[in-house]
Protein backbone atom coordinates (compact mmCIF):
# COMPACT_ATOMS: atom_id res chain seq x y z
CA UNK A 1 0.00 0.00 0.00
CA UNK A 2 1.36 3.45 -0.95
CA UNK A 3 0.46 6.54 1.06
CA UNK A 4 1.15 9.97 -0.34
CA UNK A 5 -0.64 12.60 1.71
CA UNK A 6 0.67 14.57 4.67
CA UNK A 7 -2.20 13.34 6.84
CA UNK A 8 -1.28 9.74 5.99
CA UNK A 9 2.37 10.36 6.86
CA UNK A 10 1.48 11.93 10.18
CA UNK A 11 -1.00 9.22 11.19
CA UNK A 12 1.45 6.42 10.42
CA UNK A 13 4.36 8.14 12.12
CA UNK A 14 2.38 8.98 15.23
CA UNK A 15 0.73 5.60 15.75
CA UNK A 16 2.55 2.72 14.12
CA UNK A 17 6.30 3.26 13.84
CA UNK A 18 8.40 0.88 15.94
CA UNK A 19 11.85 2.35 16.60
CA UNK A 20 13.64 -0.98 17.16
CA UNK A 21 12.10 -2.47 14.01
CA UNK A 22 13.20 0.60 12.07
CA UNK A 23 16.77 0.23 13.36
CA UNK A 24 16.83 -3.46 12.49
CA UNK A 25 15.75 -2.76 8.89
CA UNK A 26 17.89 0.27 8.06
CA UNK A 27 20.84 0.17 10.49
CA UNK A 28 21.80 -3.48 10.92
CA UNK A 29 25.55 -3.52 10.09
CA UNK A 30 25.22 -6.98 8.53
CA UNK A 31 23.07 -5.54 5.70
CA UNK A 32 25.74 -4.51 3.20
CA UNK A 33 23.81 -1.97 1.11
CA UNK A 34 22.48 0.11 4.02
CA UNK A 35 25.77 -0.23 5.94
CA UNK A 36 27.62 1.35 2.99
CA UNK A 37 25.16 4.23 2.83
CA UNK A 38 25.27 4.87 6.58
CA UNK A 39 29.05 4.73 6.91
CA UNK A 40 29.54 6.92 3.82
CA UNK A 41 27.35 9.56 5.42
CA UNK A 42 29.24 9.24 8.71
CA UNK A 43 32.64 9.70 7.05
CA UNK A 44 31.65 12.54 4.78
CA UNK A 45 29.74 14.53 7.38
CA UNK A 46 32.75 14.39 9.71
CA UNK A 47 34.89 15.58 6.77
CA UNK A 48 32.51 18.50 6.17
CA UNK A 49 32.59 19.46 9.84
CA UNK A 50 36.39 19.40 9.94
CA UNK A 51 37.11 20.94 6.54
CA UNK A 52 34.82 23.91 7.23
CA UNK A 53 35.72 24.38 10.90
CA UNK A 54 32.07 24.03 11.87
CA UNK A 55 31.22 24.47 15.55
CA UNK A 56 28.79 26.24 17.82
CA UNK A 57 26.68 26.14 20.95
CA UNK A 58 23.23 24.82 20.06
CA UNK A 59 22.24 22.35 17.31
CA UNK A 60 18.84 20.79 16.63
CA UNK A 61 18.52 17.53 14.74
CA UNK A 62 15.34 17.36 12.67
CA UNK A 63 13.90 13.86 12.36
CA UNK A 64 16.13 11.92 14.73
CA UNK A 65 13.87 8.86 14.77
CA UNK A 66 15.41 6.19 17.01
CA UNK A 67 18.91 7.01 15.81
CA UNK A 68 21.82 8.48 17.79
CA UNK A 69 24.03 8.75 14.69
CA UNK A 70 23.75 12.48 14.06
CA UNK A 71 24.20 13.29 17.75
CA UNK A 72 27.41 11.26 17.73
CA UNK A 73 28.60 13.03 14.58
CA UNK A 74 28.18 16.57 15.92
CA UNK A 75 28.73 16.24 19.69
CA UNK A 76 32.47 17.16 19.52
CA UNK A 77 31.51 20.37 17.70
CA UNK A 78 28.35 21.56 19.51
CA UNK A 79 27.80 21.89 23.25
CA UNK A 80 24.02 21.53 23.32
CA UNK A 81 22.26 18.74 21.39
CA UNK A 82 18.50 18.76 20.77
CA UNK A 83 17.29 15.71 18.81
CA UNK A 84 13.72 16.06 17.56
CA UNK A 85 11.06 14.02 15.80
CA UNK A 86 7.33 14.05 15.08
CA UNK A 87 6.78 10.49 16.31
CA UNK A 88 6.95 9.88 20.03
CA UNK A 89 7.03 6.10 19.52
CA UNK A 90 9.95 5.90 17.08
CA UNK A 91 12.28 8.01 19.22
CA UNK A 92 11.95 5.81 22.32
CA UNK A 93 15.21 3.84 21.69
CA UNK A 94 17.13 7.11 21.31
CA UNK A 95 15.81 8.37 24.63
CA UNK A 96 16.69 5.05 26.27
CA UNK A 97 20.29 5.30 25.03
CA UNK A 98 20.67 8.85 26.34
CA UNK A 99 19.31 7.61 29.67
CA UNK A 100 21.94 4.85 29.72
CA UNK A 101 19.36 2.08 29.45
CA UNK A 102 19.93 -1.25 27.70
CA UNK A 103 18.03 -1.67 24.44
CA UNK A 104 16.23 -4.91 23.67
CA UNK A 105 16.65 -5.80 19.99
CA UNK A 106 19.42 -3.45 18.80
CA UNK A 107 22.99 -2.59 19.80
CA UNK A 108 24.39 0.86 18.98
CA UNK A 109 27.96 -0.19 19.82
CA UNK A 110 29.19 -0.56 16.24
CA UNK A 111 27.90 2.92 15.41
CA UNK A 112 29.46 4.53 18.48
CA UNK A 113 32.83 2.89 17.82
CA UNK A 114 32.83 3.65 14.08
CA UNK A 115 32.11 7.36 14.59
CA UNK A 116 34.48 7.57 17.57
CA UNK A 117 37.31 6.35 15.32
CA UNK A 118 36.48 9.12 12.84
CA UNK A 119 36.76 11.66 15.68
CA UNK A 120 39.97 10.10 17.00
CA UNK A 121 38.54 9.17 20.40
CA UNK A 122 37.37 5.99 22.11
CA UNK A 123 33.80 4.78 21.97
CA UNK A 124 33.34 5.41 25.69
CA UNK A 125 34.71 8.96 25.37
CA UNK A 126 32.33 9.78 22.53
CA UNK A 127 29.33 8.20 24.26
CA UNK A 128 30.03 10.13 27.45
CA UNK A 129 30.48 13.43 25.60
CA UNK A 130 27.29 12.94 23.59
CA UNK A 131 25.24 12.14 26.69
CA UNK A 132 26.79 15.12 28.49
CA UNK A 133 25.85 17.51 25.65
CA UNK A 134 22.34 16.12 25.24
CA UNK A 135 19.63 18.53 26.43
CA UNK A 136 16.20 17.11 25.56
CA UNK A 137 14.19 15.49 22.76
CA UNK A 138 11.86 17.94 21.04
CA UNK A 139 8.62 17.32 19.14
CA UNK A 140 8.50 18.82 15.64
CA UNK A 141 6.28 18.92 12.58
CA UNK A 142 8.24 20.09 9.55
CA UNK A 143 5.04 20.94 7.67
CA UNK A 144 4.08 23.67 10.14
CA UNK A 145 5.45 27.19 9.81
CA UNK A 146 6.57 26.97 13.44
CA UNK A 147 7.88 23.42 13.45
CA UNK A 148 8.52 23.21 17.20
CA UNK A 149 5.45 21.80 18.96
CA UNK A 150 7.05 22.40 22.38
CA UNK A 151 7.24 26.17 21.84
CA UNK A 152 8.93 28.79 19.70
CA UNK A 153 12.66 28.12 19.26
CA UNK A 154 14.80 30.54 17.28
CA UNK A 155 18.32 31.87 16.74
CA UNK A 156 19.83 28.42 16.42
CA UNK A 157 23.50 27.97 15.62
CA UNK A 158 22.83 24.91 13.50
CA UNK A 159 20.38 22.33 12.21
CA UNK A 160 21.25 18.83 11.03
CA UNK A 161 18.88 16.46 9.24
CA UNK A 162 19.09 13.17 7.36
CA UNK A 163 16.43 11.43 5.23
CA UNK A 164 13.71 13.61 6.76
CA UNK A 165 12.62 16.60 4.67
CA UNK A 166 12.58 14.46 1.52
CA UNK A 167 11.20 11.27 3.09
CA UNK A 168 8.34 13.17 4.74
CA UNK A 169 7.40 15.26 1.70
CA UNK A 170 5.23 13.66 -1.00
CA UNK A 171 6.00 16.30 -3.65
CA UNK A 172 8.41 19.10 -4.53
CA UNK A 173 6.09 21.85 -3.30
CA UNK A 174 5.80 20.36 0.19
CA UNK A 175 9.57 19.69 0.24
CA UNK A 176 10.35 23.33 -0.59
CA UNK A 177 7.96 24.60 2.07
CA UNK A 178 9.33 22.18 4.66
CA UNK A 179 12.87 23.36 3.87
CA UNK A 180 11.78 26.94 4.61
CA UNK A 181 10.04 25.84 7.81
CA UNK A 182 13.01 23.84 9.09
CA UNK A 183 15.62 26.54 8.43
CA UNK A 184 13.48 29.43 9.68
CA UNK A 185 14.86 29.02 13.23
CA UNK A 186 18.48 29.47 12.15
CA UNK A 187 20.26 32.67 13.06
CA UNK A 188 22.01 34.71 10.37
CA UNK A 189 25.02 32.71 9.11
CA UNK A 190 23.55 29.70 10.92
CA UNK A 191 24.66 26.27 9.76
CA UNK A 192 22.48 23.80 7.87
CA UNK A 193 23.72 20.20 7.46
CA UNK A 194 21.76 17.67 5.42
CA UNK A 195 22.22 14.10 4.19
CA UNK A 196 19.98 12.15 1.87
CA UNK A 197 19.32 10.54 -1.50
CA UNK A 198 19.20 12.23 -4.88
CA UNK A 199 18.70 11.05 -8.45
CA UNK A 200 20.71 12.11 -11.48
CA UNK A 201 17.92 11.41 -13.93
CA UNK A 202 14.60 12.06 -12.18
CA UNK A 203 12.32 15.05 -12.49
CA UNK A 204 9.76 16.43 -10.05
CA UNK A 205 6.96 14.26 -11.42
CA UNK A 206 8.63 10.98 -10.50
CA UNK A 207 8.32 9.42 -7.07
CA UNK A 208 10.74 7.77 -4.75
CA UNK A 209 9.57 5.37 -2.08
CA UNK A 210 10.61 3.86 1.22
CA UNK A 211 9.15 1.25 3.52
CA UNK A 212 7.43 2.10 6.79
CA UNK A 213 6.06 -1.00 8.48
CA UNK A 214 3.66 -2.68 6.08
CA UNK A 215 3.32 0.39 3.85
CA UNK A 216 5.39 1.85 1.06
CA UNK A 217 5.51 5.61 1.37
CA UNK A 218 6.00 7.82 -1.65
CA UNK A 219 8.40 10.70 -1.23
CA UNK A 220 9.72 13.36 -3.52
CA UNK A 221 12.57 12.25 -5.76
CA UNK A 222 15.01 15.11 -6.21
CA UNK A 223 17.86 16.03 -8.49
CA UNK A 224 20.87 17.96 -7.21
CA UNK A 225 19.59 21.03 -9.04
CA UNK A 226 16.22 20.83 -7.25
CA UNK A 227 17.94 20.50 -3.88
CA UNK A 228 20.15 23.50 -4.63
CA UNK A 229 17.16 25.57 -5.77
CA UNK A 230 15.24 24.68 -2.61
CA UNK A 231 18.17 25.89 -0.50
CA UNK A 232 18.20 29.20 -2.39
CA UNK A 233 14.45 29.65 -1.92
CA UNK A 234 14.91 29.13 1.82
CA UNK A 235 17.62 31.80 1.98
CA UNK A 236 20.54 29.39 2.22
CA UNK A 237 23.91 29.46 0.48
CA UNK A 238 25.44 26.10 -0.41
CA UNK A 239 29.04 25.90 0.81
CA UNK A 240 29.95 22.21 0.44
CA UNK A 241 28.47 19.22 -1.41
CA UNK A 242 29.72 15.62 -1.38
CA UNK A 243 28.09 12.85 -3.39
CA UNK A 244 28.45 9.16 -4.18
CA UNK A 245 26.74 6.86 -6.66
CA UNK A 246 25.46 3.77 -4.88
CA UNK A 247 27.09 0.57 -6.09
CA UNK A 248 24.40 -1.56 -4.45
CA UNK A 249 20.68 -0.93 -4.17
CA UNK A 250 18.14 -2.48 -1.83
CA UNK A 251 15.18 -2.00 -4.15
CA UNK A 252 12.76 -3.40 -1.59
CA UNK A 253 13.51 -0.52 0.76
CA UNK A 254 14.15 2.51 -1.47
CA UNK A 255 14.70 3.40 -5.11
CA UNK A 256 16.89 6.49 -5.30
CA UNK A 257 20.27 6.12 -6.93
CA UNK A 258 22.78 8.36 -5.17
CA UNK A 259 23.60 9.82 -1.77
CA UNK A 260 24.87 13.22 -0.70
CA UNK A 261 25.97 15.29 2.26
CA UNK A 262 25.82 19.09 2.21
CA UNK A 263 26.64 22.17 4.24
CA UNK A 264 24.90 25.51 3.75
CA UNK A 265 24.60 28.75 5.69
CA UNK A 266 21.61 31.02 6.31
CA UNK A 267 21.74 34.44 4.67
N, C-alpha and C positions, 0 to 999 in steps of 0.2 A: 504494500500500500504506500502511495506517495502523497505526502502532505505538502502544501505549498502556500499556505496563508500564515500570517503572523499569529492569528489566534490559535491555529493548529500547533505552531511551534511552541507557543507559550504554554498551552495546555499540556502537551507532552513533556516539556521540560519540567514543569511544576509538579506533575503527578507521578510520572512513570520512570524517570531516569535513575538507574542504579549506578552509583559511583564506582563500586568495585567491579561490576560487570563491564562498565566503560573502560576502566583501566586494563582489565584482562583482554579486551578486544584490541585496543589501540596502543597499549604500552607494555605488552609482554615482550621482554627482550629476546625471546626465542622465535618471534615472528619476524623474519628477515626484512620484509619490505617496510613495515612500520618502524622497525628498529633503525633502519638506514635513514628514514625521514626524520625521526626524532633526534638522532645523534647528529645529523647534519645541521639541524636547527640549533642544537646546543652549541656546537663548535662555532658556527658562523655568527650567532648572536654574541658570544663571548668575544669574538674577533671585532665585531662592530663596537662593542662597549670599550674595548681596549684602544682600538685604532682611533677612535674619536674622543677619547678621554671623557667619557660620559659618566657623570656622577651627580648626586643631589641628595636632598633630604627625604622627600616624600614621593613614592611611586604607587600608583594603583594598577593592578592587573585586571583587565576586563575579560570576563569569561574564564575564570580559573578552573571551573569544573572540580574534579577530585584531585587535580594535579598540582604537585609542588614544584614542578620543573621551572617555571618562570621565576618563582620566588628564589630558588637556588641560583639561577643565572644572575639575578640582579642584586642579591643581598650584599655582596662585597662593595657595591657601588652606591647603594641607597640605604639610609639609616632607618626609614620607616616604610614597612611593606603593608599594603592593603589589598589582599586578594579580593575579588568580587565575582559574583555570578547571580543569574536570575533564579536558578533552581536551588532550593534549600536542601533537596535530597541528594543531588549529585555531589555537592561540596562536602558532605559529611566525612569522607576519608581524609580530605585535606585538613579539616579541623581536628580530626583525631591525631594526625601526625604532628601538628603544631602543639597539641596538648601532650605529646609524648606517649600516646596510647598505641598499643599493638593492633595492627590491622589484620582482619581475618579474610584471607583471599588474595592479598597482594602485598608484595614487598618492595618498598621504594629504594632498597639499599643500592642496587645497581645504578640507579639514577643519581643518587647522592654521590657515590664514589666516582662516577664518570665525570660529573660536572666539577667535583672537587679537584680532580686531576687537571681539568682545564684551567682552574683558578690557581693551581699550585699549592693547594692545602690538602689536609686529610679530610676524609669523609666526616669524621666527628667534629672537626673544626668548622666545616661548612654548615653542618646540621645545627650546631650550637649557635652560630652567627645568625642563621636564617630564623631560628626560633626567637632569638633575642631581638631581632629587628621587626618581627611580626607584630602588628598592632591589632587588627580585627578583620573579620570577613564581612564585606559589605554586600548588600543586595542591590542589583542594578537591572535596568531594562534599557537596552541600547536603542530601542525604538521610541523612547520618550525624550522630549527635549531636555528635561532634567533627568538624567539617567539614574541618579542616586536615589533609591527609594528611602534610604535612611535619613535623608536630609540633603540640603544643598552643600556640595563640596566644590571648591573652586581653587584657583591659583596653584595648581599642582605642578611639581617639578617635572613629572614624567608619567606616561601611561605606557603599558606594555600589553599586547594582546596577541593571541595565536589561535587561528582557526575559529574565530568568533564572529567578527563582523560579516564575513562572507558566509559562513555556515549558518548563520541565523538570519540571513536576508534572502528572500526568494527571488529578488530581481534587482537590477542595477539601481533603480530609483530608491528602493528601500536601503540598499547598501550605501549609496551616497549620503542619504539623510542620516543613517546610523553613524557614518564616519564623522559627520558634523557634530552629532550629539555627543559622541565619545570624546572628541578632542576639544569640545567647548570648555571643559574645566581646566585646560592647560593654561599656565601663565604665558606671557610673551616670551618667546625663545624656549618654551617648554619642549620637552623631548617626547617624541612619539616613536615607539618601537613595535613593529608588527612582523609576524611570520604567518605564512599560509601557502596555499596552492595558487598557481596561475596556469593559463593555457596559452600556448603560442598561436593557436589557430582558431580559437572560439570567437564568437561575437556575443553581444548582449542577449540575443534571442535563444541561445543554447543554455541548457541547464547542466549543472553538476549535481551530484547526489552524494549522500553519506547515510550510513545506517544508524538508527537510533532505536534500540530495542527491536521490535518486530516490524518497524516501519522504515521505509526509505524516504529521506527528506530531501527535496529539491533545494538547491541553493544556487546563488548566482555564480556563473562561471566567468571569470575575468581574465582579460589580457593584461599585460604589463602596462600598456597605454591607458587602459581604463582605471587601473589602480593609481597611476600617476595623476590622471585627471581628477580623480576623486580627492586625492590629497590636496591638489590645488584649490578645488572648490571649497574645501574645509579650511583654507588659509594656512596650509602646511607647505614647507619647502623640503623636497627630497634631498637628503645629504649623502646617503649611502644605500646601495642596492646590491645584494648578493643573490645568485640564483643557481639552480642545479636541475638538469633534466633527470627525472627518475629513470633508473635502469631496471626497476621492477615495479609492477603495479598490482595491487590487490583490488581487482575490479569488483569484487563482492562488497567492498567497503567504501570505495570512492572511485571517481573516474576523471580526475584532473591529472595533467601530465607532468607538471613541474612544481618546484618549491622555491620559495624566496624568503629572504629576511631583509628588512629595511629599517632605516633610521631617517626621521624627518623632524623638523622643528617648526613650532608655531610662530607665525608672523602676525 
